[in-house]
Amino acid sequence: MKAESGKRAEHTVLLVADDPRVRLLAHAALTGKGHRVVVVSDAQGAVRILKLKHLPVHSVAIRAGMSGCEEVQDWSHRRGAKPWTFHCTVNDRRVLLEGLASGADWESAAGQAS
């Protein structure tokens, strides 16, 4: 788990992705937008974070198709955080991120502040 903030961020995003390349790219995109990002590699880690009352979590970005995705979405709603899923294509030449369930593309979903 890692939390970083290059700027004073008001919006905390919990990033849940099982591939380290995806975590790195998504973390860079979100922190580049000024968000505080907490990164976990699986659903169990995300649920542990969501159960912590003292850590503010405003939204949860979940890699689509991950094991436990529905449980993370349920805990996000219980916590009052906005979950959205994102799709990624990973191959030897690139990692491509695209927004899905939020109804917005990746850039606009990552740029939202509640």
C-alpha positions in Angstrom: 0.0 0.0 0.0 1.3 3.4 -0.9 -0.1 6.9 -0.3 1.5 9.9 -2.0 0.6 13.5 -2.6 2.7 15.8 -4.8 0.3 18.7 -4.1 -2.2 19.3 -1.3 -5.0 17.0 -2.5 -8.5 17.3 -1.2 -9.7 14.2 -3.1 -8.5 10.7 -2.2 -8.8 7.9 -4.7 -8.3 4.3 -3.7 -6.7 2.6 -6.7 -7.2 -1.2 -7.0 -5.2 -3.0 -9.7 -3.5 -6.3 -9.8 -0.9 -5.5 -12.4 2.1 -3.4 -11.2 2.4 -1.6 -14.6 -1.3 -0.6 -14.4 -0.9 0.6 -10.9 2.1 2.7 -11.8 0.5 4.3 -14.8 -2.9 4.9 -13.1 -1.1 6.3 -10.0 0.8 8.7 -12.2 -2.4 9.8 -14.1 -4.3 10.4 -10.8 -1.5 12.2 -8.9 -0.9 14.3 -12.0 -4.5 15.5 -11.6 -3.7 16.5 -8.0 -5.4 13.6 -6.3 -4.1 11.8 -3.2 -3.8 8.1 -4.2 -3.9 5.1 -2.0 -2.8 2.0 -4.0 -3.6 -1.6 -3.3 -3.1 -4.7 -5.4 -6.2 -6.8 -4.6 -9.8 -6.6 -3.3 -8.9 -7.8 0.2 -6.5 -4.8 0.6 -9.2 -2.5 -0.8 -11.8 -3.7 1.7 -9.3 -3.3 4.6 -8.7 0.3 3.5 -12.4 1.0 3.1 -13.1 -0.3 6.7 -10.7 2.3 8.1 -12.8 5.2 9.3 -10.0 7.6 9.8 -8.7 7.5 6.2 -10.8 9.6 3.8 -11.7 7.9 0.5 -13.8 9.8 -1.9 -13.7 7.5 -4.9 -12.4 4.0 -5.8 -10.9 3.1 -9.2 -11.1 -0.6 -9.7 -9.5 -2.6 -12.6 -12.4 -4.3 -14.4 -12.6 -8.0 -14.2 -10.5 -8.3 -11.0 -11.4 -11.0 -8.5 -13.5 -9.3 -5.8 -14.5 -6.3 -7.9 -18.2 -6.5 -6.8 -17.2 -6.7 -3.1 -15.0 -3.6 -3.4 -17.9 -1.7 -5.1 -20.3 -2.8 -2.3 -17.8 -1.5 0.4 -17.3 1.7 -1.6 -21.0 2.4 -1.5 -21.2 1.6 2.2 -18.4 4.0 2.8 -20.0 6.7 0.6 -17.2 6.6 -1.9 -17.9 6.7 -5.7 -16.6 3.5 -7.3 -15.8 3.3 -11.0 -14.2 0.6 -13.0 -11.5 1.0 -15.6 -10.4 -1.3 -18.4 -6.8 -1.8 -19.3 -5.0 -3.5 -22.1 -1.5 -4.6 -21.3 1.0 -6.1 -23.7 4.7 -5.9 -24.4 4.5 -2.5 -26.1 2.0 -0.5 -24.0 -0.5 -0.2 -21.2 -3.8 1.5 -22.2 -6.3 2.6 -19.6 -10.0 3.3 -20.4 -12.9 4.3 -18.1 -15.9 2.0 -18.1 -18.7 2.0 -15.6 -18.4 5.7 -14.7 -19.9 6.6 -18.0 -16.9 8.8 -18.7 -13.5 8.2 -20.3 -10.5 7.6 -18.0 -9.3 11.2 -18.1 -12.6 12.7 -17.0 -13.2 10.1 -14.4 -9.7 10.7 -12.9 -10.3 14.4 -13.0 -13.5 14.5 -11.0 -13.3 15.9 -7.5 -16.3 15.6 -5.1 
